């Protein structure tokens, strides 16, 4: 599904950090086991906006205002977690996290120059700066590296995974990006099923929902 990144406003989880940084998550363990599932409950009621997270603000400071990663609160917070023994995005040392930040810079530049490409497209097209050695992993793990969203009861697209790519897409003001749908709220799924059974039911929806991208799936 392709969507305007500005439509992804709120989060499913509470702060945008990996689940190991807080005690409870809405969808614990391997998140991709939830792909395509339907769940009820209040998991779609988080009030934190993606652009208000410490992570996004660090991206904004770094890419829009030239602030070094090491001078952001985000960098300090991650290093603090690492020093406490928490593995952050596969990093177990400050040096490893600094290398990860360098890869984020490379991702930003790739998207800025070549446009938004999925990991599978990157592997096939090999734009400048995309290492040949990364291709097998990029193809096999392409789904796991893309932006994932959940859809709330009112059709809201809620951030679930892929914070680096979503932050960059927003900062570059991209018109559309591909996303994977992980979980749909059961009330939203009922609307989808009603429209699938009777297409005229779409006309009874609020204007903002009549052309929702999930109704074309």
C-alpha positions as CSV (number, residue, x, y, z in Angstrom):
1,X,0.0,0.0,0.0
2,X,1.3,3.5,-0.9
3,X,0.5,6.4,1.4
4,X,1.5,10.0,2.1
5,X,3.9,9.9,5.0
6,X,2.2,12.9,6.6
7,X,-0.9,10.6,7.1
8,X,1.1,8.6,9.6
9,X,0.7,10.9,12.7
10,X,0.5,8.7,15.8
11,X,2.3,5.7,17.2
12,X,1.0,2.3,18.4
13,X,3.7,2.1,21.0
14,X,4.6,4.8,23.5
15,X,7.9,6.4,22.3
16,X,9.3,5.0,19.1
17,X,12.1,3.2,20.8
18,X,12.6,-0.6,20.6
19,X,10.4,-2.6,22.9
20,X,13.3,-3.6,25.2
21,X,13.4,0.0,26.5
22,X,10.1,-0.2,28.3
23,X,8.2,-2.8,30.2
24,X,5.1,-3.5,28.1
25,X,4.3,-3.5,24.4
26,X,1.0,-3.8,22.6
27,X,2.3,-6.5,20.3
28,X,5.3,-8.2,22.1
29,X,7.9,-10.7,20.8
30,X,8.4,-11.0,17.0
31,X,6.2,-8.2,15.7
32,X,5.9,-9.7,12.2
33,X,3.9,-12.7,13.5
34,X,1.0,-10.2,13.8
35,X,1.1,-9.2,10.1
36,X,-2.3,-9.2,8.6
37,X,-4.1,-9.9,11.9
38,X,-7.2,-8.2,13.4
39,X,-7.2,-7.1,17.1
40,X,-9.7,-5.2,19.2
41,X,-8.9,-3.2,22.3
42,X,-7.4,0.2,22.9
43,X,-4.0,-0.2,21.3
44,X,-5.0,2.5,18.7
45,X,-5.5,5.2,21.4
46,X,-1.8,6.3,21.9
47,X,-1.6,10.1,22.0
48,X,2.1,10.4,21.1
49,X,2.7,11.9,17.7
50,X,5.6,10.5,15.7
51,X,7.0,14.0,15.0
52,X,7.0,14.7,18.8
53,X,9.3,11.7,19.6
54,X,12.9,12.2,20.7
55,X,14.0,10.1,17.7
56,X,12.2,12.3,15.1
57,X,13.4,15.5,16.7
58,X,17.0,14.2,16.5
59,X,16.6,13.4,12.8
60,X,15.2,16.9,12.3
61,X,18.0,18.6,14.2
62,X,20.6,16.5,12.3
63,X,19.4,16.6,8.8
64,X,17.6,20.0,8.7
65,X,19.9,22.0,11.0
66,X,23.2,20.2,10.8
67,X,23.4,19.2,14.5
68,X,25.9,16.3,15.0
69,X,24.3,13.0,16.1
70,X,26.4,13.0,19.2
71,X,25.0,16.4,20.3
72,X,21.4,15.2,20.3
73,X,19.4,13.9,23.3
74,X,18.5,10.9,21.3
75,X,22.2,9.9,20.9
76,X,22.8,10.3,24.7
77,X,19.7,8.3,25.5
78,X,20.7,5.4,23.3
79,X,24.3,5.3,24.6
80,X,22.9,5.3,28.1
81,X,20.7,2.3,27.3
82,X,23.7,0.5,25.8
83,X,25.9,1.2,28.8
84,X,23.2,-0.3,31.0
85,X,23.4,-3.5,28.9
86,X,20.4,-3.0,26.6
87,X,21.1,-4.0,23.0
88,X,19.8,-1.1,20.8
89,X,19.3,-1.9,17.1
90,X,21.9,-4.6,17.3
91,X,24.4,-2.2,18.9
92,X,26.3,-3.2,22.1
93,X,28.8,-0.3,22.2
94,X,28.9,3.4,21.6
95,X,31.2,2.8,18.6
96,X,28.8,0.4,17.1
97,X,26.0,3.0,17.5
98,X,28.1,5.7,15.9
99,X,28.5,3.4,12.9
100,X,24.8,2.9,12.8
101,X,24.3,6.6,12.7
102,X,26.6,6.8,9.7
103,X,24.5,4.2,7.9
104,X,21.4,6.4,8.6
105,X,23.3,9.3,6.9
106,X,23.9,7.0,3.9
107,X,20.2,6.0,3.8
108,X,19.1,9.7,3.9
109,X,21.5,10.5,1.0
110,X,20.3,7.5,-1.0
111,X,16.6,8.5,-0.6
112,X,17.4,12.2,-1.3
113,X,19.2,11.4,-4.5
114,X,17.4,8.3,-5.8
115,X,14.0,8.7,-4.3
116,X,12.4,6.2,-1.9
117,X,13.3,2.7,-2.9
118,X,12.4,-0.5,-1.1
119,X,15.2,-2.7,0.1
120,X,14.3,-5.1,-2.7
121,X,14.6,-2.3,-5.3
122,X,17.9,-1.2,-3.7
123,X,19.3,-4.7,-4.0
124,X,18.3,-5.0,-7.7
125,X,19.2,-1.5,-8.9
126,X,22.4,-1.1,-6.8
127,X,22.5,2.7,-6.6
128,X,25.8,4.4,-5.7
129,X,26.8,3.6,-2.2
130,X,24.8,0.4,-1.8
131,X,27.2,-2.3,-1.0
132,X,27.2,-5.4,-3.1
133,X,27.7,-7.5,0.0
134,X,24.3,-6.3,1.4
135,X,22.3,-7.6,-1.6
136,X,21.5,-11.1,-0.3
137,X,20.3,-9.8,3.0
138,X,18.4,-7.0,1.4
139,X,16.4,-9.4,-0.8
140,X,15.7,-12.0,1.9
141,X,14.8,-9.4,4.6
142,X,13.1,-6.7,2.4
143,X,9.8,-7.0,4.2
144,X,11.4,-6.6,7.6
145,X,13.1,-3.4,6.7
146,X,10.2,-1.5,5.4
147,X,7.8,0.9,7.2
148,X,5.0,-0.9,9.0
149,X,1.7,0.6,10.1
150,X,-1.4,-0.5,12.0
151,X,-4.8,0.8,11.2
152,X,-7.0,2.1,14.1
153,X,-10.7,1.8,14.4
154,X,-11.2,5.2,12.7
155,X,-8.9,4.5,9.8
156,X,-5.8,6.2,11.3
157,X,-2.5,5.0,10.0
158,X,-0.4,4.4,13.2
159,X,3.4,4.0,13.1
160,X,4.6,0.5,14.1
161,X,8.1,0.0,12.7
162,X,10.6,1.6,10.3
163,X,11.3,4.8,12.2
164,X,14.4,5.7,10.2
165,X,12.7,5.6,6.8
166,X,9.6,7.3,8.0
167,X,11.5,10.2,9.6
168,X,13.5,10.7,6.5
169,X,10.5,10.5,4.2
170,X,8.8,13.2,6.3
171,X,11.9,15.4,6.4
172,X,12.3,15.1,2.6
173,X,8.6,15.9,2.2
174,X,8.0,12.8,0.0
175,X,4.5,12.5,-1.6
176,X,4.1,8.8,-1.1
177,X,5.9,5.8,0.4
178,X,5.1,2.0,0.5
179,X,4.0,0.6,3.8
180,X,3.1,-2.8,5.2
181,X,-0.1,-3.2,7.2
182,X,0.6,-5.2,10.3
183,X,-2.6,-5.1,12.4
184,X,-6.1,-3.8,11.7
185,X,-8.5,-2.8,14.5
186,X,-11.5,-5.1,14.5
187,X,-13.9,-2.1,14.2
188,X,-12.0,-1.0,11.1
189,X,-12.1,-4.5,9.7
190,X,-15.9,-4.5,10.1
191,X,-16.1,-1.4,7.9
192,X,-13.9,-3.0,5.3
193,X,-16.0,-6.1,5.2
194,X,-19.2,-4.1,5.0
195,X,-17.9,-2.2,1.9
196,X,-16.6,-5.4,0.4
197,X,-20.2,-6.8,0.7
198,X,-21.9,-3.7,-0.5
199,X,-19.8,-1.0,-2.3
200,X,-22.6,1.6,-1.9
201,X,-21.8,1.6,1.8
202,X,-18.7,3.7,1.1
203,X,-20.9,6.6,0.3
204,X,-22.1,6.6,3.9
205,X,-18.6,7.1,5.3
206,X,-17.2,10.4,6.3
207,X,-15.5,12.2,3.3
208,X,-12.0,11.6,4.7
209,X,-12.5,7.9,4.7
210,X,-14.2,7.3,1.3
211,X,-10.9,7.1,-0.5
212,X,-8.9,5.4,2.3
213,X,-6.0,3.4,0.7
214,X,-7.0,0.3,2.7
215,X,-10.3,0.1,0.8
216,X,-8.4,-0.7,-2.4
217,X,-6.6,-3.7,-1.0
